[in-house]
């Protein structure tokens, strides 16, 4: 469970970074 939460958190951070670099 904890690993799943951590994974989703990392994915969110990565998505955020991707959006930031895209614009």
PyMOL Python script that loads the backbone (N, CA, C, O; Angstrom):
from pymol import cmd

cmd.read_pdbstr("""\
ATOM      1  N   UNK A   1       0.840  -1.200   0.000  1.00  0.00           N
ATOM      2  CA  UNK A   1       0.000   0.000   0.000  1.00  0.00           C
ATOM      3  C   UNK A   1       0.880   1.257   0.000  1.00  0.00           C
ATOM      4  O   UNK A   1       0.693   2.169  -0.806  1.00  0.00           O
ATOM      5  N   UNK A   2       1.825   1.276   0.909  1.00  0.00           N
ATOM      6  CA  UNK A   2       2.696   2.455   1.009  1.00  0.00           C
ATOM      7  C   UNK A   2       3.446   2.664  -0.301  1.00  0.00           C
ATOM      8  O   UNK A   2       3.603   3.789  -0.776  1.00  0.00           O
ATOM      9  N   UNK A   3       3.906   1.551  -0.874  1.00  0.00           N
ATOM     10  CA  UNK A   3       4.663   1.662  -2.132  1.00  0.00           C
ATOM     11  C   UNK A   3       3.763   2.239  -3.229  1.00  0.00           C
ATOM     12  O   UNK A   3       4.212   3.030  -4.058  1.00  0.00           O
ATOM     13  N   UNK A   4       2.501   1.839  -3.225  1.00  0.00           N
ATOM     14  CA  UNK A   4       1.576   2.342  -4.243  1.00  0.00           C
ATOM     15  C   UNK A   4       1.405   3.858  -4.099  1.00  0.00           C
ATOM     16  O   UNK A   4       1.409   4.591  -5.088  1.00  0.00           O
ATOM     17  N   UNK A   5       1.255   4.312  -2.859  1.00  0.00           N
ATOM     18  CA  UNK A   5       1.078   5.744  -2.618  1.00  0.00           C
ATOM     19  C   UNK A   5       2.326   6.492  -3.068  1.00  0.00           C
ATOM     20  O   UNK A   5       2.248   7.539  -3.710  1.00  0.00           O
ATOM     21  N   UNK A   6       3.471   5.930  -2.716  1.00  0.00           N
ATOM     22  CA  UNK A   6       4.726   6.590  -3.083  1.00  0.00           C
ATOM     23  C   UNK A   6       4.854   6.655  -4.603  1.00  0.00           C
ATOM     24  O   UNK A   6       5.267   7.669  -5.166  1.00  0.00           O
ATOM     25  N   UNK A   7       4.491   5.556  -5.247  1.00  0.00           N
ATOM     26  CA  UNK A   7       4.602   5.508  -6.717  1.00  0.00           C
ATOM     27  C   UNK A   7       3.690   6.558  -7.348  1.00  0.00           C
ATOM     28  O   UNK A   7       4.104   7.274  -8.260  1.00  0.00           O
ATOM     29  N   UNK A   8       2.462   6.652  -6.870  1.00  0.00           N
ATOM     30  CA  UNK A   8       1.529   7.631  -7.431  1.00  0.00           C
ATOM     31  C   UNK A   8       2.043   9.047  -7.182  1.00  0.00           C
ATOM     32  O   UNK A   8       1.893   9.930  -8.026  1.00  0.00           O
ATOM     33  N   UNK A   9       2.649   9.252  -6.013  1.00  0.00           N
ATOM     34  CA  UNK A   9       3.185  10.573  -5.694  1.00  0.00           C
ATOM     35  C   UNK A   9       4.301  10.932  -6.666  1.00  0.00           C
ATOM     36  O   UNK A   9       4.354  12.051  -7.176  1.00  0.00           O
ATOM     37  N   UNK A  10       5.188   9.985  -6.919  1.00  0.00           N
ATOM     38  CA  UNK A  10       6.299  10.241  -7.844  1.00  0.00           C
ATOM     39  C   UNK A  10       5.739  10.518  -9.236  1.00  0.00           C
ATOM     40  O   UNK A  10       6.191  11.432  -9.925  1.00  0.00           O
ATOM     41  N   UNK A  11       4.766   9.733  -9.636  1.00  0.00           N
ATOM     42  CA  UNK A  11       4.183   9.927 -10.973  1.00  0.00           C
ATOM     43  C   UNK A  11       3.597  11.335 -11.086  1.00  0.00           C
ATOM     44  O   UNK A  11       3.722  11.989 -12.121  1.00  0.00           O
ATOM     45  N   UNK A  12       2.963  11.786 -10.016  1.00  0.00           N
ATOM     46  CA  UNK A  12       2.374  13.123 -10.036  1.00  0.00           C
ATOM     47  C   UNK A  12       3.469  14.176 -10.196  1.00  0.00           C
ATOM     48  O   UNK A  12       3.335  15.124 -10.969  1.00  0.00           O
ATOM     49  N   UNK A  13       4.552  13.986  -9.447  1.00  0.00           N
ATOM     50  CA  UNK A  13       5.656  14.941  -9.539  1.00  0.00           C
ATOM     51  C   UNK A  13       6.231  14.957 -10.951  1.00  0.00           C
ATOM     52  O   UNK A  13       6.516  16.015 -11.510  1.00  0.00           O
ATOM     53  N   UNK A  14       6.392  13.773 -11.510  1.00  0.00           N
ATOM     54  CA  UNK A  14       6.941  13.684 -12.873  1.00  0.00           C
ATOM     55  C   UNK A  14       6.007  14.378 -13.858  1.00  0.00           C
ATOM     56  O   UNK A  14       6.458  15.128 -14.724  1.00  0.00           O
ATOM     57  N   UNK A  15       4.719  14.132 -13.729  1.00  0.00           N
ATOM     58  CA  UNK A  15       3.760  14.775 -14.631  1.00  0.00           C
ATOM     59  C   UNK A  15       3.851  16.290 -14.491  1.00  0.00           C
ATOM     60  O   UNK A  15       3.832  17.015 -15.486  1.00  0.00           O
ATOM     61  N   UNK A  16       3.950  16.761 -13.262  1.00  0.00           N
ATOM     62  CA  UNK A  16       4.058  18.196 -13.021  1.00  0.00           C
ATOM     63  C   UNK A  16       5.279  18.757 -13.736  1.00  0.00           C
ATOM     64  O   UNK A  16       5.201  19.784 -14.410  1.00  0.00           O
ATOM     65  N   UNK A  17       6.393  18.079 -13.581  1.00  0.00           N
ATOM     66  CA  UNK A  17       7.633  18.539 -14.215  1.00  0.00           C
ATOM     67  C   UNK A  17       7.473  18.535 -15.737  1.00  0.00           C
ATOM     68  O   UNK A  17       7.904  19.466 -16.418  1.00  0.00           O
ATOM     69  N   UNK A  18       6.858  17.495 -16.250  1.00  0.00           N
ATOM     70  CA  UNK A  18       6.668  17.402 -17.708  1.00  0.00           C
ATOM     71  C   UNK A  18       5.852  18.595 -18.202  1.00  0.00           C
ATOM     72  O   UNK A  18       6.219  19.233 -19.189  1.00  0.00           O
ATOM     73  N   UNK A  19       4.769  18.891 -17.531  1.00  0.00           N
ATOM     74  CA  UNK A  19       3.922  20.012 -17.938  1.00  0.00           C
ATOM     75  C   UNK A  19       4.701  21.317 -17.860  1.00  0.00           C
ATOM     76  O   UNK A  19       4.574  22.181 -18.727  1.00  0.00           O
ATOM     77  N   UNK A  20       5.504  21.449 -16.816  1.00  0.00           N
ATOM     78  CA  UNK A  20       6.260  22.681 -16.634  1.00  0.00           C
ATOM     79  C   UNK A  20       7.274  22.859 -17.763  1.00  0.00           C
ATOM     80  O   UNK A  20       7.452  23.962 -18.280  1.00  0.00           O
ATOM     81  N   UNK A  21       7.937  21.760 -18.142  1.00  0.00           N
ATOM     82  CA  UNK A  21       8.961  21.868 -19.190  1.00  0.00           C
ATOM     83  C   UNK A  21       8.295  22.055 -20.547  1.00  0.00           C
ATOM     84  O   UNK A  21       8.861  22.698 -21.431  1.00  0.00           O
ATOM     85  N   UNK A  22       7.120  21.511 -20.716  1.00  0.00           N
ATOM     86  CA  UNK A  22       6.441  21.611 -22.010  1.00  0.00           C
ATOM     87  C   UNK A  22       6.121  23.066 -22.318  1.00  0.00           C
ATOM     88  O   UNK A  22       6.355  23.529 -23.434  1.00  0.00           O
ATOM     89  N   UNK A  23       5.594  23.781 -21.352  1.00  0.00           N
ATOM     90  CA  UNK A  23       5.196  25.169 -21.594  1.00  0.00           C
ATOM     91  C   UNK A  23       6.386  26.089 -21.546  1.00  0.00           C
ATOM     92  O   UNK A  23       6.240  27.298 -21.728  1.00  0.00           O
TER      93      UNK A  23
END
""", "prot")
cmd.dss("prot")
cmd.show_as("cartoon", "prot")
cmd.util.cbc("prot")
cmd.orient("prot")
